[in-house]
């Protein structure tokens, strides 16, 4: 069976889940569900990043222990992901003892290979990002993401010979052996690596107590970013043997936001190269939701609460709306009123209305609908093309394009109803009425499959209305996307697919 390993970044417990972190996680979930629907064996990993001085400081401010704070925030993440129907296979926490073991194995292996040395670090450090900045990277002397001045910092610590991997990384990216998408991000990274000499990376901290102690020097803890990146290995239970990781390795898709680009596109592959571990197949940098052009985040005070949004729109609709708003690799501005307009147009008046209309029309006769002699070639062709575009789009992480292809089917079905006027056919030409309704029911069945990764419960409801709840779930996707062969005896439902807001 084909295997598919997908990861989100793990989320820092310094903030509660907001619509930005929900965006990444829902996107990963749609891909996970899509690949499961295709019959693949999926491992979907997400989790929380729990170490570092910021967490210790936040805990001290709240007069609690760091671990307690982590437990609280992580519980909230798990709760919100459950609400949003995130079907992860494993939730990794960097305070898990098994994760700490992986980090120790990894750092020890680097040291044994002579890739770690002791040195002195001095630099400008952003507490928000938990990383050092060079003067050049700052905007008006401030961190470009937190709009705050970094602090000046000096300490003794251990370094990883990151600089030794510059040429290797360049070669791999140029030859497409390391795939970074979208193209703009790849080009950006290439020109960065061509123009700048990579500096060695401080991988430990002397004065951060809330972290994983180094295996050879318990006075130092692993730099929180190294700790965090290794979750992708520890989440699969890696125990230090680079020949034996897991059948799921390497990751097929790793999603990340552009604020953590250097860590995932430079440091992460370099760490893997250092231990001869196969690189991820694809690193995908998605865009940000912005509100008035600003990145959303708790520290900026403009975060939208995914649970509240789910109360307004419903969970399934929220998942759809987030991914239909703008292309995944780009930034887009959002607002509740835009979501509202999209909900009305695409879901309440679009799919919801079509579903109710077709079931009502079908209920006007008491008969089953069997495959007709005469098939509408045009409709069959449209569905076949839709499946092609839809699957290609999801393979390319073009969620908005996949959604667009589904919306075209809905529009086509609406047109088909208006042209054929089945309510008139019912009196004039019963066999033609049966033909038309059969085609519409079959379109709905396809729509049930097409929306499934995005809106699993609405998909169930469509199958329920078609009286095919069990039958469709037993099918493989290959069977599901075939035209015809189904005998329909639909049952009008009490529930409304997408209630008006
Ligand atoms: Zn920052």
Boltz pocket constraint, residues with backbone or C-beta under 6 A from the ligand:
constraints:
  - pocket:
      binder: B
      contacts: [[A, 126], [A, 127], [A, 128], [A, 129], [A, 130], [A, 143], [A, 144], [A, 145], [A, 146], [A, 147]]
      max_distance: 6.0
